[in-house]
């Protein structure tokens, strides 16, 4: 099975090679990532200053939910004015910013390679922080009088042309809803099969996994949100993250996992279709071999009379 990394592997490889190179070289490369994300890594001024820029379709949505604060926290010393046509840029000076310690250098490269992940993490971090605040407030009340958290802000991130994800926090959970478009009827069928396996796996052996729900109409949490569509080709997948998934030890891992769900989901659909097509082609090839081995019986042209004399039929 394909292992999808949280970081951009090509961006990490380029930075590793350029930093390890004894002589600086010029760079001008555009890198595509999932969900219409584009990176531009270049040396526009001098070869020793590497500019890394990122363009995200939903950047304005992310800014509303704290993306600038998260990026400033993660890349503060390296942040520069955004490059034209891009949403956010950082600059790495090979003469000043590269740590001498190999582990620190590797950590810096990995942090830059996680630029997309860290940018997309802003609404999830806000939801988790809000969940903890609501949980603390709820702990002061009795079970009957505890606030439910209903009506708290639903953060909508339109990260693809026709798809979005929605995040809402309450005192006892964080709900993440993906809307996804199925281009073909077979994709919708495979999707239902995979998601039903999520539910069955949780019942059988993985009780600690988040709850997963699937439906074609918008869930109650986002029914009044502008842009939530009700269409046969659109499915809504709901993840319910419970407090055990939102602890300080697990929050970063949970954020990383939930971000890659949509990519894994559609990857499995395409892989299943490719596997079935390969099996069908193999079966057709086996049938053709059987047909090629089959020889039709030769019709008997020599006939015999009752007296035993033989003759050939014209």
Secondary structure, DSSP 4 states (H G I P E B T S, - for coil): -----SS-HHHHHHHHHHHH-SS----EEEEEETTTEEEEEE-SS-TTEEEEEEE-TTHHHHHHTTHHHHHHHHHGGGEEPPPTT-SEEEEEETTTS--SSHHHHHHHHHHHHTHHHHHHTHHHHHHHHHHHHHHHHHTTS-TTTS---TT--EEEE--SSS-EEEEEE-SSEEEEEEEEE-SSHHHHHHHHHHHHHHHHHHHHT-TTSPEEEEESSPPGGGTTSTT----TTEEEEEEEEEGGGSSTTTHHHHHHHHHTHHHHHHHHHHHHHHHHHHHHHHHHHHHHHHHHH--PPPP--EEE-TTS-EEE--
